[in-house]
């Protein structure tokens, strides 16, 4: 079995090692999670009238910069990526 796989980047497909693909998938999941949290915090601040979107950005930046939040986001993304890869490999048997 090959230790390389295809990674879709835009309309291109790249042949990369499986480990690198998992790292890219986990980083993408963590970035998407941070983006969703950003939208929730900024919209919450604007809708409740507690400040502007700039203040919401600073609140998000302070929140996402905390080590425990960043660590849990990355850990969740890594575990989810590895679980899905494991589950896919079991379905092929």
Beta strands, then each sheet from edge to edge (+ up, - down):
strand 1: 4-9
strand 2: 12-17
sheet 1: 1+ 2-
end
